[in-house]
Amino acid sequence: MAKSKTVFYCKECGYETTKWMGQCPGCKQWDTFVEEPVAKKTIYSNTGIKYPEPELLSEVTTTQEERINTGIGEFDRVLGGGIVTGSLVLVGGDPGIGKSTLLLQMCRELSAKGHKILYISGEESLKQIKLRAERLGKFEGELLLLSETNLDRIDDTIQKLSPEVVIIDSIQTMFKEEIGAAPGSVSQVRETTGTLMRIGKGLGISIFIVGHVTKEGVVAGPRVLEHMVDTVLYFEGDNSASYRILRAVKNRFGSTNEIGVFEMRNEGLAEVSNPSEYMLQGKPEGEPGSVVAASLEGTRTILVEVQALICQTNFNMPRRTAAGTDYNRVNLLMAVIEKRLGVHMSGMDAYINVAGGMRIYEPALDLAIVLAILSSYKNKELDSKTICFGEVGLTGEVRAVNMPEQRALEAAKLGYETCILPQVNKETIKNPKIKLIGIRNIREILNLLK
């Protein structure tokens, strides 16, 4: 029997070669090549698909893209205002985080509005989907279920039914018969995604793809998968906590800065309309090392609590821990404090935490981290009705951040009375509803601690 021909694929970028390599020439990653059978040439059928003809740029007419509201406000916000017709959306996240639950809730809302939806699952039987649907509530309208993993049969079903929205749960379980590799392999994921993209673009069907993630937190399969789709959404959150955060890392039809906040309940995911109030629940009053910061996620201001614990170390090398923010940024800010303020922390352990589980990497969090560190070090609390925001430079200067008035208004809405901010930002706010304290250097914040 003749040996089947194989090639090597890079798991990160999809680079193809006939021999194994230690480093990928495409993405420069090490030990990423896997051996798989050569994919047979695929002959696509043109059933129901109209191929476009070239047009002159001057003759192309532009109209605002049609969007379908999902009925879930937080989901629409992340998508950029709703589902774009013919778009291909990849939804990734840890197992059990709520990806399938969110998409099934979206199907319930869309079907109740009269849209024709097809939910295809390669991981659950129809009875299992039905049990999960009953937990979420009553379903109305046309919601079609299909338990199938063969993409050729799925292709025929989609072209025969012509639904408006299709859910694929998940891409790692789908396979094409002419490809000898196992489901979930690089070649299978790449070919099945390419087929789904052809179907969605050709027939004007919006397709949502559920993707598994690796232990590093990225979608399993070749990185080319994220390049092929229009939108990439990540579901974040701790399985032990009730909140979930939906974040867009790629969006051809909207901003990638928006987030959606949900709470996991027995009846499914519930929208959190005021994340600031939700994140500040349980905040201690009058405790050193606790500071509230005004962060910006897209067009939404979110107030988060920054906690710091500074204590004498018992080791030759002090420990540094950062949860919810950049570890290297915390080390940088501690070096600025030691150099510019003369506060010696070389013998201190430092533990920094953004309470509530939010991950904030915005530079506007710098001032809150510095205040929390100094508050814990001096064991002096900051007024509980005070918030702050601002970027801190290497010379200790407090630099301006964007949209300061929106941050201050959100703080005033939640009952805060004082806002510590860069002096440059203070001068731009014309109608403050909160007391503003502008500072130019971190030396000025020492007077603010009781």
Buried (B, 14 or more C-beta within 10 A) or exposed (E): EEEEEEBBBBBBBBBBBEEEBEEBEBBEBEEBBBEBBBBEEEEEEEEEEEEEEEEEEEEEEEEEEEBBBBBBEBBBBBBBBBBBBBBBBBBBBBEEBBBBBBBBBBBBBBBBEEBBBBBBBBBBEEEEBEEBBEEBEEBEBBBBBBBBBEBBEBBEBBBEBEBBBBBBBBBBBBBBEEBBBEBBBBBBBBBBBBBBBEBBBBBEBBBBBBBBBEEEEBBBBBBBBBEBBBBBBBBBBEEEEBBBBBBBBBBEBBEBBBBBBBBBEEEBBBEBEBBBEBBBEEBEEEEBBBBBBBBBBBEBBBBBBBBBBBEEBEEEEBEBEBEBBBEEBBEBBBEBBBEBBEBEBEEBBBBBBBBBBBEBEBBBBBBBBBBBBBBBBBEBBBBBBBBBBBBBBEEBBBBBBEBBBBBBBBBBBBEBEBBBBBBBBBEEBEEBEBBBBBBEBBEBBEEBBE
